[in-house]
Amino acid sequence: MNEFVGAPGQETANGDEARSQWLSVLASSPLAALSKQWDGLEQKPDFRWLKKPEHGAILLQGRISSNGAPFNCGEMTVTRCSVQLVDGPLGVAYVPGRSKRHAMIAALLDGLLQTTGPASVRARTIVETLARANEAEKRASAAKTQESRVSFSMSVTE
């Protein structure tokens, strides 16, 4: 994912898809990488809390063969947060685990990505950097798994 579908502030279905993509990147990025990018941001946005970061749990559902009846397979801890930037946009985040900092940074970046201007461009760069790092990690993990792959073949004799 090198580029998002919609432009900042775009209210179309493509804009919703772009927001979904950047929220996914922000939630799935390691806190250390996200914090490093955030700390490098020169101007932090002014905001007010709508909901300070808080922990909770969500119920996970699964399906057998992707088309079977849904079943409850467990719970997962999440942290959620919502902020409103001084210039208007609302930023939200739901991140796995119990990191209040992760949720706060993700919500603030979500808000920035809905604006226009230099702050939005910088936020977009942060998310694209994180997306590339996440993809590289996935490729490295897949390559490592491939190295240990075992193929079984069956020989039938009569």
DOTORLO-881028 format. One record per residue (C-alpha): x, y, z; residue in three letters. Coordinates in pm, whole numbers, plus 50000, padded with zeros to 5 digits. Example, Ala and Ser with C-alpha at 12.3 -4.5 7.8 and 13.67 -1.06 7.14 Angstrom:
512304955050780ALA 513674989450714SER 
***
This chain:
500005000050000MET 501995029549875ASN 499205054249829GLU 495735059249967PHE 492665059249749VAL 491135092549851GLY 492415127349916ALA 492355141850267PRO 488905153950358GLY 487275135250071GLN 483735124450166GLU 483105098449896THR 483125060749921ALA 486775061749807ASN 487525086350088GLY 485955061750332ASP 488135034250187GLU 491235055750227ALA 490325063250589ARG 489745026350653SER 493215019150511GLN 495035045050720TRP 493165035051037LEU 494214999050973SER 497855009250924VAL 497825030351241LEU 496245002651450ALA 498534975151321SER 501814994351338SER 504124986851630PRO 504015013751898LEU 507785019551875ALA 507595027751502ALA 504495049251547LEU 506035068251840SER 509245074451647LYS 507305089651357GLN 505075110051591TRP 508015123351793ASP 509595135151466GLY 506525156251387LEU 507525192451441GLU 504125207551513GLN 501665187151715LYS 498005196351663PRO 495935213651929ASP 492965192252028PHE 490415184852294ARG 489525150852430TRP 486135136852339LEU 486995103552499LYS 490355098552668LYS 492075065352591PRO 490365036752771GLU 490704999052767HIS 487934975152680GLY 487304941852515ALA 485704931552190ILE 484164898052109LEU 485834880151818LEU 483764858951584GLN 484954832551343GLY 483474811251068ARG 484434776950950ILE 485364776750579SER 484514813950561SER 480864806550485ASN 479724786750788GLY 477654799851074ALA 479494825451290PRO 480674814551633PHE 482234833651921ASN 485884823951953CYS 487164847452222GLY 487764882952336GLU 490514907652259MET 491644937652460THR 491484970752273VAL 492105007052360THR 489915033852209ARG 490175071352196CYS 488525100852023SER 489745136451986VAL 488615167851811GLN 491225189751647LEU 490895227051708VAL 490165232651338ASP 487285207751344GLY 488015172151230PRO 487245143551462LEU 489925116751505GLY 489185081951638VAL 491215050851704ALA 490705015351819TYR 494014997351867VAL 494784962351992PRO 496194959352341GLY 496384983652631ARG 498535012152498SER 496895045752566LYS 499725063352380ARG 499145042152069HIS 495425050852070ALA 496105087952126MET 498655090751843ILE 496445070851604ALA 493415093051680ALA 495415125051633LEU 496845112951302LEU 493355102651190ASP 492195138051259GLY 495155153251074LEU 494605130950772LEU 491105145250733GLN 492465180650695THR 494315197850414THR 497635215450432GLY 501175207750546PRO 500125188850860ALA 497995165350652SER 500825159550406VAL 503195151050692ARG 500605127750850ALA 500125110550514ARG 503905105850485THR 503975090450834ILE 501205065750749VAL 502775056450414GLU 506135050450588THR 504435028250845LEU 502525009550571ALA 505765001950384ARG 507394989850706ALA 504394967550782ASN 504494952750430GLU 508244946250457ALA 507674928450789GLU 504944906950633LYS 507204897650340ARG 510084888950575ALA 507804867450788SER 506414849650481ALA 509934843250350ALA 511014828950685LYS 507964806450690THR 508634795350332GLN 512174784550430GLU 510794759350676SER 508004746650450ARG 507774709150423VAL 506174692350122SER 504684658350164PHE 504144635649873SER 502504601949874MET 503664573049671SER 501234545149600VAL 502554510949510THR 500424482649388GLU 
***
